[in-house]
Structures are given as C-alpha cells and as structure tokens.
Amino acid sequence: MADAISLTRDEKVYTLRELTRGADDVFALRGNTGWQPVYGPLRDEHVVMHLSGSAEIGSYMLLPPEPGQLPNVWSVSADFDGKKCKRCKRDNIAGRTHCENCETALPDWRLDVQRAVEFVSSSGATLLVNLSRSMQGAHVRALFKEPVPAWMARRWMTAWLDEAEVTEVAERDVPTSFDRLIPPQDMLPPGINPLTDYRYIGNLIGSPLHGGIGRRTGGTLPIDPNAAMNGDFEVDGLHWHYATDAVRRRSWGRVELEAALADAPGASPRDARFKPPAHVREARPLTVINDNAPLDFTIRFCAFMDMMNRPGVQPYALWVALATHLHRFGENGRQAWHEISSRDPRYRYHDAERKWQQTETMHPVRCETLAAWGWSCPHLDAPRCAGAWNPAVFYDCTKPDLL
C-alpha cells in the first residue's frame, strides 16, 4: 500500500502533478492577498514546497485551446462548501447548524458529498475526494487518462449531481453545500485579457496534499471514496494510497466520456444541454424594451448583460444574478428577463417566473462576485465602467466616450 513512507519525493511530485494537471503555461500561487496567477510552467520545486507546506499552489483547469476549438481538461471537480451561508455569504465556524449572522440554516456538506460520490461513482468514473482547506467541505474530482472536452465533462458531471439532488435544481428544505463545478466555463474568450496582457485562463482550483494544512488539521488531504459514500470523512493517514490509486485507475478518455454522457441521467440527443456550445454566439436585439433607454443601453453595452443575451446554455448562478440586475428596471426588466432566459434551450416560462419572484428581494450581484462565479468581464475595474460595482448601475456610472 502506497503511503508517505514508501513513496520517494519524485513519486509524490509525479502523483500530485497527475492529480492536478491543467494548463502548462500558468499556475496559481496563494499569498497574503489570496490566489494569484503565475505565468510560466510549474516547476518541481513549487510542487515540493506545496507538499512541505511552505507554499500553496493550484492549477487552472482549462487547457489553452487550439484556434477555433473548445478547451479540454484532465479533470472536472465539484466543489462543496459547508461553511458559507447562502443568504448573507458569511463564513461560519465548524459545527454550527445555522448562520451566526442571519440564522439561516447551513448546508450539510457531508450528506451532499456522500450522495455526490455515491451517484457519480456509479457511472464508473475514477474519483478523488479530498477535504477542503477549512475541513468544512470537499472536492469531488473525476480524473481522465487524457484531455477531454471541458463542456462534455461538465455536462456529464452536472447530470449526475442533479440526479443526486445536491444542486440548486433540487427542491430542498436547507440550502445545498454545492458551490460550483471547476472549471465553471465551457470555453475561454479569444485574444488577450487587457487586465493582464495575457491570454484568458479561466478559474483555478487549489491543489490537495498541502503539507502544512494537512499536518495541522487534515485539510486538503484525500480520503477513501468508499468511506465517504458511507458518511465517513475521517482522515486515516492513507492519503497517499488514495492519491496514487486514483492516478493508477484512470481509464476514461474522450471515447469513454462520450459514452457516459449519452447514458447520463436525462441525456437526450435533442437536449441542447448535452451538445457542445456554439463557438461564437451572436447577440439578438431585445424586442420588449419599450423605450426604456437605461435598460436598452445596459443590455447593449454591459459585457455581462450582452453575454447573457446570446443564445446558448446559461450557467445557473449567472442566470440568477441576471434577475437581480433586471429587477431594477421594473416590468420592462421582467419582460427582458423572460426574453433573455428564452435564449436557453431549457427555458420554461413558469420556472423563469418563479425564479423572478424568488429574486425580488435580492441585492444586485456585484461584478467581483460574477467574476468569482465564472464570468471574467474584460472591463472589470476598468475606467470604461466608471466605478459601476454591478451591472444594474452600469447606465448611471458608465462613460459613453469610452465605449
């Protein structure tokens, strides 16, 4: 059995690299101000520092795509966070059942992860389950033996998470601890990000097996997936065995994933959710603005609104965020909500209307939060928006001469 004693340093470095393979021209490094991208290849020295606890690294999951192609991934992960209140977004200490700030019920991340592992593993995929940094959540990572299309991996994983009833789609008495899939994107914008003068890189995921956190609390360490299915999340000291075993058992490539997607719960050849996204989506003019100049202007020039107004599958979190902005525009906003929502092939009038009512009292989601949820706005913090902190106030703050 592979454990910390029987593995050499090089074997540990190899194992962590294989578990966390992502883009080879950028990696993430955690510092005093949070995660930051480091442009350049990940060196073995960085991996050793992570394993020893003197640094903390992560990877950007989406591989740089070839021109005209969609990006691939080596893995897809479901992130479960049990410490954050879904209502006020505040972190809570371990062991609480209700938010210490607003008394909202906190999600049971253990039950959610247990169900997710049970359902996703039933498909035959190779999983790695590792605890979060805070020990109040976990990552459930499906590993592939070769790069596979990101959209395909995300559709397949989402179908099984929905089937396990751990996502926002399910009717639940308490919030779900499911945060998001990583990567949260199917594709990357073309060209250069003007904020970094580098290509767009998507979202990161922190690496497991951090030496310092693992020794102190057990956070980031892999656990036995079979034990997790039975509700056992104890760290048992065999984390290197689970890590090397997951690398060894990888068996799915693109062919296997395509077959698994076709057999996924709810899959249908006529369902656009199980088809690749269009490479370029053309925006459609709205027909319901009725001389509402601020709304018309916002949808036309706000990058987030413009993106959501294009035909295709809309990520759930961003769809909900869209409602929080459109509420500002009253009845015209409601009409725009339905018309934009109808661009998604999953649109149902009554579902969209119910979500519109549920979001009536929500504050508009900040641009920075949209970025954390997977929408990388090319104008974030740029003078173009003149300090607008969310799309709802874009019309009030923008500088037309910069558009």
Secondary structure, DSSP 8 states (H G I E B T S, - for coil): ---TTTS-HHHHHHHHHHHT---SSEEEEEETTEEEEEES---HHHHHHHHHTS--EEEE-S----TTS--EEEEEEEEEESSB-TTT--B--TT-SB-TTT--B---HHHHHHHHHHHHHTTT-EEEEEE-TTSSEEEEEEEEEEEEEHHHHHHHHHHHHHHTT-STTS--SS---EEEEES--S---SSEETTTTEE----EEE-S--HHHHHHT-TT-EE-HHHHHTT-----S-HHHHHHHHHHH----HHHHHHHHHTSTT--TT-GGGS---SS------S--TT-HHHHHHHHH-HHHHHHTSSS---HHHHHHHHHHHGGGHHHHHHHHHHHHTTSTT--HHHHHHHHHHTTT-----HHHHHHTT---TTTT-GGGTT--SGGGHHHH--GGG-
